[in-house]
Amino acid sequence: MEFNHKPVLLNEVINGLNIKPDGIYVDGTLGGAGHSIEILKNIPKGLLIGIDRDEDALKAAKEKLKDFQNVKYVHGNHDDIKEILEDLGIDRVDGILLDLGVSSYQLDEKNRGFSYMQDAKLDMRMDKTQKLDAETVVNTYSEQELAKIIYEYGEEKFSRRIAKNICEERKKCKIETTSKLVEIIEKSVPLKNNGHPAKRTFQALRIEVNDEIKPLYNCIEDCIDCLKPSGRLCVITFHSLEDRAVKEAFVQAQGVCTCPPGLPYCMCGKVEKGKIITKKPILPSEEEQEENTRSRSAKLRIFEKS
Ligand SMILES: C[S@@+](CC[C@H](N)C(=O)[O-])C[C@H]1O[C@@H](n2cnc3c(N)ncnc32)[C@H](O)[C@@H]1O
C-alpha cells in the first residue's frame, strides 16, 4: 500500500523551525517524511535525524528521501531522544519537530487494525516489535481500567457501558477483530451520537496501546534540553490531552514560579530554559482544513531555547 499522508501545518512548521542551512534537525515523527523533505531542502549543509517507531514508515521515508545523503534514520521512540542523540554522538541540535499521533497511512492500512471501518485483527501497534496490542488491552484489562481509558483518551461519555459490554462478551469468546469490537460498541452507544459510534473508543485504545500521553511531558522537557541556544521545538498535537501536556511542559520550561502565594522570595528553584514563541497555538487555515480534514484538530506550539 502506498504511504499516503499529507503533512499538516507544513509552512508554519518550516517557518517555526527557523532553519539554518548547516543546522542539525530531528524529525521525531518521520512518518511519510512530508515535513522532513521540506526541512532537507532547506539544509544543504546540515543533517536530518529521522526517528519513527514504525518500520513501515521508515521504509517509506527512505524511499521518499533517497536523493538526500544527509539523513540518519532511527527506528526508535522519540521519548528516548537523549539516548538516541547520544548513540549518534550528537550533543545538541538546532531544531526538533514532533507531529504527534498516527499517520493517515497507519489508519488506512487494513492490517494494522487501527480502523473501525475495516475488519482486521485487533492490533493498533505503531511499533510491530512491541508486545502490548489492542487485543491484549481489550481482553485482559479490568472493566474499570477499560472504562477509564475510553473516557479519558476517547472522551466517550458511554465509556462505562462499552467497558461493561466488552467484559460480558469476552467471557463468551475472546474479542479478536476490529469488526467484533465495533459490533459491541454499536450495541452500547446510541447510533446518532456524534460521528461513528466506534471512533472515540478506537482512538482511546490506540492511545493506550502506544502509550501516547503519559511520557509526553518528560519527552518535551528532554527535547528542550537537547536544543542548542536559539534552537526551536515545534510540536503538533491532535488531542486535548496531548496539547495540555505540551503546553504545561512549555510553561514550566519558560520558568514559572510554582511557590505558594505570599512567600517573600521564590523558593521553588524554577529554571528558565527559553521562551514560548506561540502564546496561542497556531491552527490550520480554513483552506487547509477544507483540503485535509485530518488537520482540523491540529495545534502547533513552538518553544525557543535561550
Ligand atoms: C502524524 S505522523 C507524522 C507524519 C509526518 N510528519 C509526515 O508529514 O509524513 C506520526 C508518525 O510518528 C510516529 N510516532 C508516533 N509516536 C512516536 C514515538 N513516540 N516515537 C517515534 N515515532 C512515533 C508514527 O509511527 C507515525 O509514523
The ligand as an SDF file (V2000), in Angstrom:
LIG
                    3D

 27 29  0  0  0  0  0  0  0  0999 V2000
    1.3650   12.1320   12.1890 C   0  0  0  0  0  0  0  0  0  0  0  0
    2.5600   11.0090   11.6180 S   0  0  0  0  0  0  0  0  0  0  0  0
    3.8720   12.0210   11.0460 C   0  0  0  0  0  0  0  0  0  0  0  0
    3.7370   12.3840    9.6110 C   0  0  0  0  0  0  0  0  0  0  0  0
    4.9090   13.1640    9.0450 C   0  0  0  0  0  0  0  0  0  0  0  0
    5.1330   14.4020    9.7540 N   0  0  0  0  0  0  0  0  0  0  0  0
    4.6770   13.4320    7.5790 C   0  0  0  0  0  0  0  0  0  0  0  0
    4.4370   14.5840    7.2240 O   0  0  0  0  0  0  0  0  0  0  0  0
    4.7010   12.4940    6.7800 O   0  0  0  0  0  0  0  0  0  0  0  0
    3.2190   10.4060   13.1050 C   0  0  0  0  0  0  0  0  0  0  0  0
    4.3320    9.3950   12.9220 C   0  0  0  0  0  0  0  0  0  0  0  0
    5.0410    9.3720   14.1440 O   0  0  0  0  0  0  0  0  0  0  0  0
    5.2600    8.0640   14.5560 C   0  0  0  0  0  0  0  0  0  0  0  0
    5.2860    8.1050   16.0310 N   0  0  0  0  0  0  0  0  0  0  0  0
    4.2580    8.3640   16.8710 C   0  0  0  0  0  0  0  0  0  0  0  0
    4.6790    8.3530   18.1460 N   0  0  0  0  0  0  0  0  0  0  0  0
    6.0110    8.0990   18.1020 C   0  0  0  0  0  0  0  0  0  0  0  0
    7.0170    7.9750   19.1040 C   0  0  0  0  0  0  0  0  0  0  0  0
    6.7350    8.0910   20.4070 N   0  0  0  0  0  0  0  0  0  0  0  0
    8.2970    7.7520   18.7080 N   0  0  0  0  0  0  0  0  0  0  0  0
    8.6000    7.6230   17.3930 C   0  0  0  0  0  0  0  0  0  0  0  0
    7.6820    7.7110   16.4000 N   0  0  0  0  0  0  0  0  0  0  0  0
    6.4080    7.9520   16.7480 C   0  0  0  0  0  0  0  0  0  0  0  0
    4.1400    7.2480   13.9760 C   0  0  0  0  0  0  0  0  0  0  0  0
    4.5500    5.9160   13.7800 O   0  0  0  0  0  0  0  0  0  0  0  0
    3.8580    7.9800   12.6610 C   0  0  0  0  0  0  0  0  0  0  0  0
    4.5820    7.4140   11.6000 O   0  0  0  0  0  0  0  0  0  0  0  0
  1  2  1  0
  2  3  1  0
  2 10  1  0
  3  4  1  0
  4  5  1  0
  5  6  1  0
  5  7  1  0
  7  8  2  0
  7  9  1  0
 10 11  1  0
 11 12  1  0
 11 26  1  0
 12 13  1  0
 13 14  1  0
 13 24  1  0
 14 15  1  0
 14 23  1  0
 15 16  2  0
 16 17  1  0
 17 18  1  0
 17 23  2  0
 18 19  1  0
 18 20  2  0
 20 21  1  0
 21 22  2  0
 22 23  1  0
 24 25  1  0
 24 26  1  0
 26 27  1  0
M  CHG  2   2   1   9  -1
M  END
$$$$
